Amino acid sequence: MRVFIFFLLVLLGIVGYLAILNQGSVTLHLPAGIVLDLPIVAYLLLSMAFGGILVILGVGIKETKNLFLNWRYSRKQKKEEKVQELYTEAVNAFLAKRQQDAMALFQKIIGISPGHVNSLLRLGNIYRGEKNYGEAIRLHRKAKALEENNREVLLALGRDYELAGRYEEAIFSMRDVLRLDGTNLTALFQQRDLLISLERWEEAHELQEKIVSCSLSESDHKRERLVFLGIKYELGKLYSKEGQGEKARRFFKGAIKIDRSFLPPYMGLGELLLGEGKHQNAAELLEKAFELTGNIILLHRLERLYLDLNSPEQIIRIYQEAVQRDPENKVIRFYMGKLYYRLEMIDDAFDTIAEMENTEERFPDLHKILGNIYVRRGQLDLAVEEFKKALNLKKMVVIPYYCPLCDFHTTEWAGRCQRCGEWNTYIATPILNQRSKVQPGKGTLKLSRVSFN
């Protein structure tokens, strides 16, 4: 206060001094013809007063604006705190499996803050879980409109479209993600699976090339490599069906080059050669493939091929050589005995199969074949005993193929299991209750269940 009085006195002193020095006046013309003669000092004071008023008004307006902005900020902050509190409560309700509570809370948040993207995202996910795909799509599209480059929203929207059967829109949504991040594995996997389900093998092949080039764990890389081989096989089949033999051959051989133990491309290439009338080339290919892989399925195909060509001696030779290479392999021995029986070589069939009767493995068809052989020999008592043994095996297996990953049984070979969608899983075995040690890989595809015979 003293400082203010001091400056006021100083100001008055200055004004008084100026009044002594400036004795003249100033004529001030106002509207309506008003004319005022003011002393210079009075004019000076009036100008200072007017300037002071302007300053005060400016400061007042600024302070009023600050007060208004602070009020708005405080209100916004309280609103955000309330929304955050509700959001935390909603997430906890969702994690606690209280879906209805979570939905009510997310809806309340959206009522308070319509642009709350995370609430739109999570509420849409809940609706998708309840198979209300239309509402999920509506919410996720609203979230996308607010944040068009939000990858989590784009992925969720793509999943909505996929489950709603709107596959093209799902693919476009995944492309939006890949436009932002070309190595986003979630988007790559999701789009790849969609293309496989639609049997768009060329696009799937291009995408799978990107996937296998990404940095993956050892187990994931092994899994994706298998999918890559499967897609190559499907492309080979597609081109073969369309009469584009050279393209088909390139993809079959490309798959074999990557993995020589992968069966489907051998079968595909063999069928391609047969379709071109190159029966001997097909037989040589399948025989070399059997020597390399030891896969029983190739023996079955060779058996059918050589019998169709009226060359049973060739398939007998292959079976005999296989038994010599692996004399403990009871499965090959059983199928050789079955071939002998089919060719009416009864004594050879009996000699091959009879010694297997006391093995621990249970072959339902073994007892049937032995029973029929005894009937042919007139040994009816022994035949009855064998038929009884076959009947006592209540659980029968479908021969020759089954998938150990999903326990699917079939009489027709396919490069891809019709139930679980995995490639190269079918096993040929006549042994009851035998299970392969092969385990399903991560990310098992359960998409299109189309026969690939």
Wavefront OBJ file of the C-alpha trace (Angstrom):
o trace
v 0.000 0.000 0.000
v 2.831 2.359 0.872
v 4.492 1.629 -2.467
v 1.233 2.477 -4.265
v 0.903 5.796 -2.391
v 4.528 6.572 -3.123
v 4.088 6.025 -6.881
v 0.820 8.033 -6.826
v 2.589 11.005 -5.205
v 5.407 10.774 -7.709
v 2.875 10.718 -10.557
v 1.062 13.790 -9.151
v 4.364 15.577 -8.786
v 5.241 14.901 -12.425
v 1.809 16.069 -13.574
v 2.145 19.282 -11.494
v 5.566 19.969 -12.920
v 4.275 19.438 -16.477
v 1.344 21.801 -15.739
v 3.821 24.558 -14.829
v 5.823 23.973 -17.995
v 2.771 23.717 -20.306
v 0.373 26.635 -19.769
v -1.444 26.321 -23.102
v -4.670 24.495 -24.034
v -5.867 21.955 -26.584
v -9.097 22.287 -28.602
v -11.002 18.999 -28.678
v -13.760 18.617 -31.287
v -16.513 16.118 -30.408
v -19.557 14.864 -32.381
v -22.675 17.092 -32.583
v -20.489 20.198 -32.983
v -19.218 20.148 -29.411
v -15.895 21.929 -28.954
v -13.878 21.765 -25.757
v -10.794 23.727 -24.812
v -8.747 21.605 -22.438
v -5.535 22.475 -20.702
v -2.682 20.386 -21.955
v -2.300 18.770 -18.553
v -6.010 17.882 -18.459
v -5.734 16.388 -21.953
v -2.742 14.421 -20.836
v -4.553 13.109 -17.783
v -7.599 12.249 -19.888
v -5.446 10.282 -22.326
v -3.765 8.422 -19.485
v -7.119 7.650 -17.924
v -8.465 6.331 -21.246
v -5.378 4.172 -21.728
v -5.739 2.876 -18.198
v -9.347 1.953 -18.841
v -8.326 0.061 -21.969
v -5.633 -1.777 -20.032
v -8.071 -2.653 -17.293
v -10.616 -3.875 -19.845
v -7.955 -5.968 -21.602
v -6.765 -7.489 -18.374
v -10.342 -8.080 -17.291
v -11.251 -9.827 -20.525
v -8.124 -11.966 -20.321
v -8.813 -12.933 -16.731
v -12.447 -13.679 -17.558
v -11.295 -15.891 -20.435
v -8.818 -17.684 -18.173
v -11.506 -18.245 -15.589
v -13.812 -19.700 -18.271
v -11.052 -21.922 -19.674
v -10.097 -23.109 -16.210
v -13.739 -23.913 -15.526
v -14.003 -25.868 -18.762
v -10.727 -27.691 -18.103
v -11.805 -28.525 -14.571
v -15.124 -29.828 -15.861
v -13.417 -31.827 -18.622
v -10.931 -33.243 -16.129
v -13.718 -34.331 -13.810
v -15.520 -35.904 -16.755
v -12.380 -37.770 -17.821
v -11.778 -38.946 -14.271
v -15.360 -40.201 -14.100
v -15.014 -41.956 -17.473
v -11.714 -43.531 -16.431
v -13.243 -44.711 -13.190
v -16.178 -46.265 -15.061
v -13.846 -47.781 -17.679
v -11.712 -49.450 -15.022
v -14.852 -50.803 -13.382
v -16.151 -52.042 -16.753
v -12.883 -53.816 -17.602
v -12.828 -55.484 -14.189
v -16.420 -56.629 -14.698
v -15.493 -58.036 -18.105
v -12.475 -59.885 -16.716
v -14.668 -61.268 -13.943
v -17.018 -62.675 -16.635
v -19.862 -60.346 -15.597
v -20.767 -59.579 -19.170
v -24.029 -57.782 -18.546
v -22.456 -55.472 -15.950
v -19.575 -54.757 -18.297
v -21.949 -53.970 -21.177
v -24.002 -51.593 -19.021
v -20.872 -49.760 -17.876
v -19.414 -49.446 -21.381
v -22.752 -48.139 -22.632
v -22.791 -45.603 -19.794
v -19.314 -44.444 -20.763
v -20.368 -44.023 -24.399
v -23.380 -42.032 -23.193
v -21.054 -39.671 -21.321
v -18.295 -39.666 -23.929
v -19.534 -40.862 -27.368
v -15.997 -40.753 -28.753
v -14.433 -43.094 -26.189
v -12.741 -45.473 -28.635
v -11.654 -48.107 -26.100
v -15.214 -48.499 -24.824
v -16.548 -48.795 -28.373
v -13.887 -51.395 -29.086
v -14.518 -53.517 -26.008
v -18.297 -53.287 -26.198
v -18.124 -54.363 -29.829
v -15.962 -57.327 -28.827
v -18.578 -58.361 -26.256
v -21.335 -58.214 -28.863
v -19.188 -60.287 -31.206
v -18.727 -62.867 -28.459
v -22.521 -63.036 -28.203
v -22.687 -63.505 -31.998
v -24.418 -60.160 -32.461
v -22.159 -59.354 -35.379
v -24.284 -56.486 -36.707
v -23.969 -54.482 -33.485
v -20.272 -55.359 -33.193
v -19.674 -54.074 -36.725
v -21.632 -50.864 -36.015
v -19.594 -50.078 -32.898
v -16.258 -50.927 -34.458
v -17.021 -48.897 -37.575
v -17.845 -45.932 -35.319
v -14.515 -46.428 -33.543
v -12.755 -46.602 -36.928
v -14.366 -43.302 -37.978
v -12.864 -41.712 -34.848
v -9.431 -43.305 -35.231
v -9.079 -44.671 -38.753
v -5.489 -45.827 -38.187
v -6.168 -47.682 -34.936
v -4.869 -51.183 -35.739
v -6.661 -52.863 -32.868
v -9.973 -51.465 -34.110
v -9.222 -52.550 -37.693
v -8.340 -56.067 -36.538
v -11.520 -56.291 -34.475
v -13.616 -55.060 -37.402
v -11.987 -57.619 -39.674
v -12.858 -60.380 -37.213
v -16.464 -59.131 -37.075
v -16.774 -59.266 -40.846
v -15.209 -62.723 -40.985
v -17.582 -64.233 -38.430
v -20.506 -62.501 -40.116
v -19.551 -64.224 -43.369
v -18.606 -60.937 -45.037
v -15.214 -62.226 -46.177
v -14.338 -59.592 -48.759
v -14.875 -56.797 -46.237
v -12.794 -58.741 -43.714
v -9.945 -58.988 -46.227
v -10.118 -55.253 -46.949
v -9.972 -54.525 -43.214
v -6.831 -56.662 -42.886
v -5.317 -54.857 -45.854
v -5.879 -51.571 -44.028
v -3.832 -52.940 -41.126
v -1.075 -54.162 -43.446
v -1.015 -50.773 -45.165
v -0.051 -49.307 -41.795
v 2.199 -52.190 -40.747
v 3.237 -54.652 -43.436
v 4.682 -57.109 -40.908
v 1.691 -57.255 -38.548
v 1.529 -61.016 -37.979
v -2.007 -60.993 -36.596
v -3.293 -59.349 -39.774
v -1.148 -61.578 -41.975
v -2.426 -64.737 -40.264
v -6.043 -63.594 -40.322
v -5.986 -62.604 -43.984
v -4.093 -65.793 -44.915
v -6.705 -67.945 -43.161
v -9.486 -66.091 -44.962
v -7.844 -66.653 -48.343
v -7.401 -70.346 -47.555
v -11.041 -70.684 -46.546
v -12.005 -69.071 -49.879
v -9.495 -71.330 -51.701
v -7.810 -68.284 -53.238
v -4.517 -70.125 -53.343
v -2.503 -67.680 -55.453
v -3.151 -64.790 -53.067
v -2.618 -67.073 -50.079
v 0.745 -68.183 -51.512
v 1.926 -64.587 -51.939
v 0.897 -63.742 -48.392
v 2.443 -66.893 -46.920
v 5.771 -65.997 -48.521
v 5.713 -62.802 -46.439
v 4.824 -64.734 -43.298
v 7.674 -67.251 -43.569
v 10.108 -64.392 -44.171
v 9.088 -62.736 -40.879
v 10.950 -63.246 -37.628
v 9.170 -66.192 -35.987
v 9.905 -68.580 -33.152
v 11.241 -71.981 -34.146
v 7.906 -73.717 -33.519
v 5.922 -71.021 -35.359
v 8.318 -71.110 -38.302
v 7.929 -74.879 -38.522
v 4.171 -74.498 -38.460
v 4.101 -71.755 -41.113
v 6.502 -73.698 -43.302
v 4.035 -76.586 -43.286
v 1.217 -74.227 -44.290
v 3.432 -72.872 -47.074
v 4.005 -76.396 -48.363
v 0.287 -77.109 -48.209
v -0.551 -73.978 -50.212
v 2.057 -74.909 -52.836
v 0.428 -78.326 -53.113
v -3.025 -76.772 -53.504
v -1.721 -74.424 -56.203
v -0.197 -77.402 -58.018
v -3.565 -79.166 -57.872
v -5.357 -76.064 -59.110
v -3.082 -75.626 -62.122
v -3.192 -79.351 -62.844
v -6.994 -79.241 -62.879
v -6.892 -76.230 -65.220
v -4.591 -78.085 -67.614
v -1.559 -75.908 -66.852
v 0.843 -78.808 -66.399
v 4.075 -76.829 -66.321
v 2.831 -74.472 -63.621
v 1.483 -77.401 -61.607
v 4.789 -79.260 -61.938
v 6.709 -76.185 -60.760
v 4.704 -75.886 -57.551
v 4.742 -79.625 -56.799
v 8.515 -79.750 -57.274
v 8.939 -76.528 -55.296
v 7.218 -78.133 -52.305
v 9.297 -81.306 -52.622
v 12.491 -79.237 -52.789
v 11.626 -77.527 -49.507
v 10.705 -80.749 -47.700
v 11.373 -84.150 -49.281
v 9.332 -85.895 -46.585
v 6.133 -83.966 -47.421
v 3.851 -86.506 -49.116
v 1.076 -84.521 -50.931
v 3.212 -83.054 -53.774
v 4.519 -86.536 -54.644
v 0.939 -87.726 -54.968
v -0.056 -84.627 -56.913
v 2.871 -84.921 -59.306
v 2.143 -88.631 -59.749
v -1.484 -87.912 -60.670
v -0.313 -85.200 -63.081
v 1.983 -87.674 -64.854
v -0.794 -90.259 -65.008
v -3.126 -87.654 -66.505
v -0.498 -87.028 -69.187
v -0.354 -90.754 -69.931
v 3.153 -91.123 -68.443
v 2.339 -94.192 -66.363
v 5.892 -95.497 -66.085
v 7.216 -92.077 -65.042
v 4.502 -91.848 -62.412
v 5.333 -95.321 -61.085
v 9.058 -94.505 -60.906
v 8.336 -91.228 -59.090
v 6.075 -92.876 -56.509
v 8.518 -95.729 -55.952
v 11.421 -93.331 -55.375
v 9.219 -91.308 -53.043
v 8.394 -94.460 -51.054
v 12.065 -95.364 -50.760
v 12.768 -91.843 -49.536
v 9.849 -91.406 -47.119
v 8.753 -94.956 -46.264
v 5.148 -93.738 -46.306
v 2.655 -96.633 -46.537
v 0.214 -94.440 -48.467
v 2.598 -94.496 -51.428
v 2.541 -98.290 -51.329
v -1.242 -98.221 -51.591
v -1.092 -95.904 -54.602
v 1.587 -98.019 -56.262
v -0.469 -101.144 -55.613
v -3.503 -99.659 -57.322
v -1.389 -98.317 -60.202
v 0.458 -101.572 -60.961
v -2.705 -103.639 -60.697
v -4.418 -101.245 -63.119
v -1.419 -101.739 -65.437
v -1.696 -105.540 -65.055
v 1.794 -105.654 -63.531
v 1.237 -107.325 -60.132
v 4.801 -108.630 -60.140
v 6.066 -105.035 -59.787
v 4.090 -104.247 -56.655
v 4.968 -107.651 -55.187
v 8.629 -106.826 -55.785
v 8.254 -103.469 -54.036
v 6.542 -105.073 -51.020
v 9.206 -107.788 -50.776
v 12.014 -105.234 -50.930
v 10.272 -103.130 -48.264
v 9.954 -106.148 -45.950
v 13.642 -106.973 -46.511
v 14.627 -103.412 -45.590
v 12.431 -103.413 -42.479
v 11.600 -106.998 -41.450
v 10.117 -105.855 -38.114
v 7.529 -103.635 -39.777
v 4.304 -105.584 -39.204
v 2.156 -103.065 -41.048
v 4.017 -103.561 -44.342
v 3.987 -107.323 -43.804
v 0.229 -107.254 -43.199
v -0.452 -105.274 -46.370
v 1.787 -107.615 -48.354
v -0.207 -110.569 -47.054
v -3.414 -108.777 -47.936
v -2.068 -108.220 -51.481
v -1.244 -111.919 -51.815
v -4.776 -112.787 -50.736
v -6.212 -110.278 -53.215
v -4.150 -111.915 -55.996
v -5.391 -115.398 -55.005
v -1.874 -116.342 -53.845
v -3.376 -118.172 -50.886
v -0.296 -120.017 -49.646
v 1.862 -116.895 -49.772
v -0.851 -114.938 -48.022
v -1.106 -117.548 -45.264
v 2.667 -117.738 -44.760
v 2.903 -113.966 -44.530
v -0.048 -113.368 -42.215
v -0.133 -116.474 -39.974
v 3.102 -115.592 -38.187
v 1.573 -112.236 -37.176
v -1.403 -113.785 -35.360
v 0.260 -113.792 -31.954
v 1.656 -110.281 -32.054
v 0.615 -107.733 -29.433
v -0.845 -105.399 -32.034
v -4.440 -106.137 -32.962
v -5.267 -106.300 -36.681
v -9.022 -106.739 -37.162
v -8.671 -107.600 -40.853
v -5.927 -110.146 -40.163
v -8.381 -112.561 -38.565
v -10.887 -112.023 -41.367
v -8.283 -112.859 -43.997
v -7.055 -115.917 -42.072
v -10.647 -117.069 -41.638
v -11.260 -116.792 -45.375
v -8.017 -118.653 -46.121
v -9.058 -121.501 -43.803
v -12.435 -121.602 -45.560
v -10.660 -121.867 -48.916
v -8.593 -124.719 -47.500
v -11.614 -126.478 -46.078
v -10.408 -126.027 -42.464
v -13.762 -124.785 -41.188
v -13.025 -125.187 -37.467
v -9.985 -122.950 -37.726
v -11.948 -120.522 -39.885
v -14.644 -120.205 -37.226
v -12.024 -119.494 -34.563
v -10.530 -116.696 -36.647
v -13.934 -115.144 -37.367
v -14.714 -115.241 -33.627
v -11.496 -113.363 -32.904
v -12.461 -110.737 -35.464
v -15.903 -110.366 -33.895
v -14.447 -109.987 -30.396
v -12.670 -106.834 -31.543
v -15.747 -104.687 -31.037
v -14.153 -101.405 -32.009
v -13.267 -101.424 -35.684
v -11.090 -98.974 -37.530
v -11.744 -97.521 -40.933
v -8.929 -98.661 -43.169
v -6.763 -97.386 -44.623
v -6.502 -93.738 -43.513
v -6.981 -91.651 -40.391
v -5.763 -88.281 -39.108
v -4.046 -88.570 -35.696
v -4.605 -84.876 -34.973
v -8.405 -85.015 -34.951
v -9.089 -88.788 -35.190
v -10.820 -88.433 -38.560
v -11.191 -91.737 -40.446
v -11.705 -92.094 -44.176
v -11.298 -94.560 -47.008
v -10.089 -91.833 -49.399
v -6.641 -90.264 -49.182
v -6.394 -86.471 -49.266
v -3.470 -84.097 -49.015
v -5.380 -82.139 -46.388
v -7.543 -83.482 -43.560
v -11.201 -82.769 -44.210
v -11.902 -82.207 -40.506
v -9.026 -80.216 -38.984
v -7.656 -78.679 -42.195
v -4.054 -79.783 -41.615
v -1.896 -80.983 -44.501
v 0.081 -84.230 -44.690
v -1.509 -85.871 -41.638
v -3.229 -88.995 -43.001
v -1.719 -92.260 -41.797
v -2.374 -95.696 -43.233
v -2.508 -98.339 -40.519
v -4.520 -101.501 -39.988
v -3.592 -101.654 -36.281
v -6.487 -101.141 -33.870
v -6.188 -98.211 -31.404
v -2.802 -97.133 -32.717
v -2.170 -93.403 -32.392
v 0.566 -91.410 -33.992
v 2.971 -89.408 -31.854
v 2.369 -86.412 -34.090
v 0.852 -83.536 -32.146
v -1.226 -80.688 -33.546
v 0.799 -77.567 -34.242
v -0.043 -74.085 -33.004
v -2.607 -72.254 -35.055
v -4.253 -75.340 -36.523
v -6.348 -74.264 -39.473
v -9.966 -75.307 -39.206
v -11.259 -73.444 -42.194
v -12.625 -74.909 -45.397
v -13.443 -78.589 -45.152
v -13.225 -79.403 -48.801
v -12.244 -82.811 -50.167
v -8.886 -82.674 -51.917
v -8.909 -86.198 -53.280
l 1 2 3 4 5 6 7 8 9 10 11 12 13 14 15 16 17 18 19 20 21 22 23 24 25 26 27 28 29 30 31 32 33 34 35 36 37 38 39 40 41 42 43 44 45 46 47 48 49 50 51 52 53 54 55 56 57 58 59 60 61 62 63 64 65 66 67 68 69 70 71 72 73 74 75 76 77 78 79 80 81 82 83 84 85 86 87 88 89 90 91 92 93 94 95 96 97 98 99 100 101 102 103 104 105 106 107 108 109 110 111 112 113 114 115 116 117 118 119 120 121 122 123 124 125 126 127 128 129 130 131 132 133 134 135 136 137 138 139 140 141 142 143 144 145 146 147 148 149 150 151 152 153 154 155 156 157 158 159 160 161 162 163 164 165 166 167 168 169 170 171 172 173 174 175 176 177 178 179 180 181 182 183 184 185 186 187 188 189 190 191 192 193 194 195 196 197 198 199 200 201 202 203 204 205 206 207 208 209 210 211 212 213 214 215 216 217 218 219 220 221 222 223 224 225 226 227 228 229 230 231 232 233 234 235 236 237 238 239 240 241 242 243 244 245 246 247 248 249 250 251 252 253 254 255 256 257 258 259 260 261 262 263 264 265 266 267 268 269 270 271 272 273 274 275 276 277 278 279 280 281 282 283 284 285 286 287 288 289 290 291 292 293 294 295 296 297 298 299 300 301 302 303 304 305 306 307 308 309 310 311 312 313 314 315 316 317 318 319 320 321 322 323 324 325 326 327 328 329 330 331 332 333 334 335 336 337 338 339 340 341 342 343 344 345 346 347 348 349 350 351 352 353 354 355 356 357 358 359 360 361 362 363 364 365 366 367 368 369 370 371 372 373 374 375 376 377 378 379 380 381 382 383 384 385 386 387 388 389 390 391 392 393 394 395 396 397 398 399 400 401 402 403 404 405 406 407 408 409 410 411 412 413 414 415 416 417 418 419 420 421 422 423 424 425 426 427 428 429 430 431 432 433 434 435 436 437 438 439 440 441 442 443 444 445 446 447 448 449 450 451 452 453
